[in-house]
Amino acid sequence: MQVRKNKSSFAQPVPAHWAGEEALESHVLNVLSLMFPGGEGFFIRSVKHFADRIDDPKFQADIKSFIGQEMQHSMAHERFNASVAQSVGNMDWFLWLFTVPTFEWLEPFARKTLDWEILQKFTLALTAAAENMTAGFAQSLFAPGQKEKILRDDVRDLYLWHAAEEMEHRDLAFDVFEKVGGNYATRMAGLAFAYGIIATYVTIGTAYLVVTDKEFPWSKLPKQLIDLFTAENAIGRVFLEGIIDYTRPNFHPSQQPMHRDALAYLEKLAS
């Protein structure tokens, strides 16, 4: 595992509907992108807390690479978000709604009032569940015909780079959770909280972007909404399938092998 950089500046504003003809999916991904920097900062904190309990040198190196990758993802998506904002409008209210109650109010309050060890294992369980979800989205991006929907080279490079690295480190938070004694009940609590809060915020943000989108194809909304949860490799379907898969007692992220095209993409970046 290694840290790589995406240097796309997105100098030209990214259009609101950048995911091909799927306007609804574009807005879902726009909202998720807004959530990435704050969410990945949380993932780093949750994993970093347990780093000194890992005595395997390779595992320690992988934790450092995981932290570096997540930091790079945050910075790249901040640039992307600033560019998209020129097309969809200011979303500072959403960023406040997502980051302040979650990371500036709830997280510090929990640290002061709850058992520290229990809380840290719960945040790690939450991170493991969220990482599995993003890795599932990443896997679907490399499915036939998916990446071709993104017509702009810089946007495609951003998402392929991010997706490939999400698959590369999808095991890490889960393995740390298991090594520090995480159990099935805590893992399920992390799943419920992670998927619940992500679904809630994505719904709020997407609804706002759709309603304020003067060019949204309203006649196509029913079909796009159905396709979002039923079409093969659609983001909503991947979300639901990820929940079902993660509930298996013997689940491990490595049971889903990394897509060969993602491996080839990472090799291309290294060349």
C-alpha positions, 0 to 999 in steps of 0.5 A: 500500500502506498500514498499517491496524489491526484493533482487535478485542479478542476480549473474549469467548473465541473458541471452539476450533471457530470455522471453521464445522463444520470442527473440524480446519481450525479447529485448523490455523488456530489453530496457524498463528495461533500461528506468525504473530507469530514468523514475521512478525517474521522476515519483517520482519528478512529484508526490512529487511536489504536495504531500503537497497539499493532506490533506488526511492522507491515501493519504499522506501515499500512496504517501510515499509508491508510492515513496518507491516502485518506488525507490525499482523498480529502484534499482532492475532494475539497478541490472538486467540491469547490469546482462543483459549487460553481455549478450547483451553488453554495453548500456551506449550510450542508457542510455545517449540518454534517460536520458541526453536529457530528464531529464538533458536538456529538464526538467531543460530547461522547468522548467526555461522557462515555467509556473511552475504550468502548467509544473508541471501538465503536468509532472503529466499527463505524469506520470499518462499516463505512470503508466497506461501503465506499469500497463497494461503490469503488468496485462498482465504478470499475464494472463495465460501462460505469467509468465511461459515464464520466466524460471529463478526464479530470473527474474520471481520474479523481474517481478512479484514483479514489476508488482504486485506493478505497479497494486497496485499503478496504481491509485495514480498519476492519482488521484493526477492529478485530485485532483490538477485540471488536465483537459482532455486536459492536460491528453491527452497531457501527454498521447501523450508525454509519449507514444510517447517518450517511443515508440521512445526510445523502437524502437531505443533500440530494433532495436540496440539489434536485429541488434547486436544480433548474435543469433537472429532468423531472420527467426522468426522476421516477425511472432514475430513482428506481434505477438507483436502487435496482440497476446493476452496479447502481449506487443505491443497490450497492449500498443495500447489498453492502448492508446485507453482506456485512451482516454475515458473522463470518464476513471479511472485506477480503472476500471481495477481491480487488477488481483487476481493472483497479489493480491495473489502474494502480500499476499505471499510476506507478509507471 
